């Protein structure tokens, strides 16, 4: 673990892993979270039994995507799932085509389901709002790039499994 100390009264910043969010440590030693998603690890959002329920047999692999943290699960020859934690953009901030996104509720969280059913490309995303400035995205891609309905069913299942763990 690397601890970077600031000059004068500015807080120090702890970096836990490459691509991880910066977590300021105040001069009193308390941690100040920059996003409600900071304490979460996307690869730990699905327990072994939940992975099984979602049709996943492999462990997820951490993958930073720009400033966000993500985890990928791949079922070779079938489908893949990516869970992305975005501590900077709420649902209102995301650029989605109106014709492919529909509002829904997943547990207590507002959500959007994004899929181009006319294209039938076997991809679907469920985006869960976490407050006004954060979101969690569940993306599913079928290996055959067909059956968008099945991709949305899979994305919905994963979203429902992780939703109770979100702030």
N, C-alpha and C positions, 0 to 999 in steps of 0.2 A: 504494500500500500504506500502511496506517495502522498506526502503532505506538503503543500505549497504555502508558505507563509507570506502574507502581504506586508507592505510597509506601514508603519505607524499603527493606526487604529483599525485599518481595514481587516476584514475577516480572512482567515486562512481557508483554503479550499482543498478538500480531500477528493482524490480521483481514485476510484476503486478498480476500474478496468478501462482499457482503451475504448473510446466511444461512449462511455457511461456519462450520465449527467453529472454536472459539477454540483457538489453539495457543500454550501458554505458552512463553515464552523465559526460561530460567533466568538468574540473574545472571552465570553463567559464559558465557552466550551459546549454550548448547546447547538444542536443541528438545526439549520433553517432549510426546510425543503423548498425547492423551486417549483415543484409540481406535485399534485396529489399522487401522481404515479411513480414518483421517485423511489419509494420503498419496495415497489414490485419488481420481480424478475419475470419476464415473459415466459421463460422456459419452465417456471415453477407454477404457472397458473393452472396446469392440468395435472392432476394426480394420476398415478398408474391406472386406477379404475376408471377415471374420467377419460383418459386416453383410449382405453379399451371401448368405452361407450361411444366415443367419437370415431371408432374404426382405425385408431392409430396404434401401431405395434412398436414403433421405434421411439427413441428418445429425441427430443427436440434439440436443435443446434442453434446457439446464439448467433445473431447476425445484426451488426449495427447497420442502419440505413440512414445515412446522413446524421442528423442530430437525434434520431429516434433509436430505440432499442427494440429488437425483434427476435423472434424464435421461429425456426422452420421445422416442420415435421414432414417427412416424405414417405409415402407408401408407394414403393416402386411399382410402376405399371398401373396404378390406380388413381391417386390424387395426392396433392400436397396442401398443407395448411400453414399459414404464417400468421402469427399474432404480433402486432406492432403496437407499442406504447408511445403515444405522441403527447408529450407534456406541453406542447406549444399551441396546438390547434384544437379548438372545440368543434362541434358539428357545424356550427354556422360559418366557421373559417375554411372548411374544406370545399374545394372546387369539385362539385359533382354535377354531371349533366342531369337536369331536372327530369328528363324523360326516362332515365334509367335508375333513379333513386326514389324509394318510397319510405315514408316515415313509419316507424313502428315502435313498440315498447318492448324491451327485453328486461324482465324483472322490474326493478325500480328505475332503470335508466332509459332515457330517450335514445332512439337508435335510428339508423338509416340502413336499408338494404339496397345495395347497388349492384345491378346486373343488367346487361343488355340482352334481354330474352329474345329479341328479334335476331341478334347476331348468333345466338345459340353456341357461344364459344366455350361453354363449360367452366366459366369463371363467375364468382360471386363474392361480394364482400358485405359483411355486417359491421357497421361502425357504431360504437357505443359512446355516447357523450358522458364525460366525467367532469361535471361543473361546466363553466363557460369556456374554459381555455385548455381543455385536455380531451383526448379521445383514445379509444382502443379500437384497433381495426383487426378484424378476422377475415383473412382472404383465403379462398379455396379455389384451386385450379384442378380440374379433372385432367388426367394424363391424355385422354383421347380428345380433349378440347371440344367436347360435346356434352349434352345433358346439363344445361344451365340450371334446370330445376333441382337436380341432384346436388349440384355445387351449392345452391342456396340452402338446401336442406342441411347439408354438412356444415356450412358456415353458421346457420342458425343454431344447430346443436352445440357447436363449440362456444358460441356467444352465450348461450344459456348456461353452459357449464362454468364459464369463467365469471359471469356477471356478479354472482354473490361475493366474489373476492375483490371487486372494485370499490374504491371509495365513493 
